[in-house]
Amino acid sequence: MKKNPLFDKCVATVAPEVMEEVSLNVDIANRIYDLLKKNKMTQREFAALMGKRESEISRWLTGSHGFTTTTLSKIAAVLGEPVVEVKKGPEVRYVFVPVQGFITPSESYDGSYNDRNHSYFSMKYFN
């Protein structure tokens, strides 16, 4: 493809966060398009299931549309798969272990529970 110096100059002045937003919107549009293809669904059928006009779906698929989390959730429900996945850290769980003896609140660790007969310490662990 032939390069256009004027286009390159214009793109160079765009803020990085705007470039990232456009890139993300294009990635989401491509994912929706791939899911439509996988489900053998037309834009018209998808629009009907979403309660939208076909022209709006067409704009979504250009990558120029920003999506709310509500819209992304509805799209995922209609298409049966997530459109966007967020990386999550390990799940934190707490285990309460009974310990004999009495420990005052000032001696206890964060998350412990004390009563007159037992102390319970919470311990974090990751899956």
C-alpha positions in Angstrom: 0.0 0.0 0.0 1.2 3.5 -0.9 2.1 5.7 2.1 0.5 9.1 2.4 2.9 11.6 4.2 0.0 13.9 5.1 -1.9 11.0 6.8 1.3 9.9 8.7 1.8 13.5 9.8 -1.8 13.7 11.1 -1.6 10.4 12.9 1.6 11.5 14.6 -0.3 14.3 16.3 -3.0 12.1 17.8 -2.7 11.6 21.6 -1.6 8.0 22.6 -4.8 7.4 24.6 -6.9 8.2 21.6 -4.9 5.8 19.5 -5.3 3.2 22.1 -9.1 3.8 22.2 -9.4 3.5 18.5 -7.3 0.3 18.5 -9.5 -1.2 21.2 -12.7 -0.3 19.4 -11.4 -1.9 16.2 -10.4 -5.1 18.2 -13.9 -5.3 19.7 -15.5 -4.8 16.3 -13.4 -7.5 14.8 -14.3 -9.8 17.7 -18.0 -9.2 17.2 -17.6 -9.8 13.5 -15.8 -13.1 14.2 -18.5 -14.2 16.6 -21.3 -13.3 14.1 -19.4 -15.4 11.5 -18.9 -18.3 13.9 -22.6 -18.3 14.8 -23.6 -18.0 11.1 -25.6 -14.9 12.1 -26.3 -11.9 9.8 -26.1 -8.3 10.9 -29.9 -8.1 10.5 -30.5 -11.1 12.8 -28.0 -9.8 15.3 -29.7 -6.3 15.3 -33.1 -7.9 15.9 -31.7 -9.9 18.9 -30.0 -6.8 20.3 -33.1 -4.6 19.7 -31.1 -2.2 17.5 -31.3 -1.0 13.9 -29.1 -2.8 11.4 -27.4 0.6 10.6 -26.3 0.9 14.2 -24.8 -2.6 14.1 -23.0 -1.6 10.8 -21.5 1.4 12.6 -20.4 -0.9 15.5 -18.5 -3.1 13.0 -16.5 -0.2 11.6 -14.7 0.2 14.8 -15.6 3.8 15.3 -18.1 3.1 18.0 -17.3 3.1 21.7 -19.0 0.4 23.8 -20.4 0.5 27.3 -19.9 -2.4 29.6 -23.7 -2.8 29.5 -23.7 -3.1 25.7 -20.7 -5.5 25.8 -22.5 -7.7 28.3 -25.7 -7.8 26.2 -23.6 -8.6 23.1 -21.9 -11.5 25.0 -25.3 -12.8 26.1 -26.7 -12.7 22.6 -23.6 -14.2 20.9 -23.0 -16.8 23.7 -19.3 -15.8 24.3 -17.5 -13.0 26.0 -16.5 -10.1 23.6 -13.9 -8.8 26.0 -12.0 -10.6 28.7 -10.2 -8.9 31.5 -7.1 -10.4 33.0 -7.6 -11.3 36.6 -5.1 -11.9 39.4 -5.2 -15.0 41.5 -8.4 -15.4 43.5 -7.9 -14.7 47.1 -9.5 -16.9 49.7 -9.4 -16.9 53.4 -9.1 -19.9 55.7 -9.9 -19.6 59.4 -7.9 -21.9 61.6 -8.8 -22.3 65.2 -5.9 -21.8 67.6 -6.0 -22.8 71.3 -5.4 -20.1 73.8 -6.4 -16.4 74.1 -4.8 -13.6 72.2 -5.8 -10.0 72.8 -6.8 -7.8 69.9 -3.5 -5.9 70.2 -1.6 -9.1 69.8 -3.6 -10.5 66.9 -2.9 -10.3 63.2 -5.2 -8.6 60.7 -8.3 -10.5 60.1 -8.3 -12.5 63.3 -11.3 -13.0 65.5 -11.0 -13.4 69.3 -13.4 -14.7 71.9 -12.7 -15.9 75.5 -11.9 -19.5 74.5 -10.5 -19.5 71.0 -8.7 -17.3 68.5 -9.2 -17.6 64.8 -6.6 -16.4 62.4 -7.3 -15.8 58.8 -4.7 -16.8 56.3 -4.7 -15.7 52.7 -4.0 -18.2 49.9 -4.1 -17.9 46.2 -5.6 -20.3 43.7 
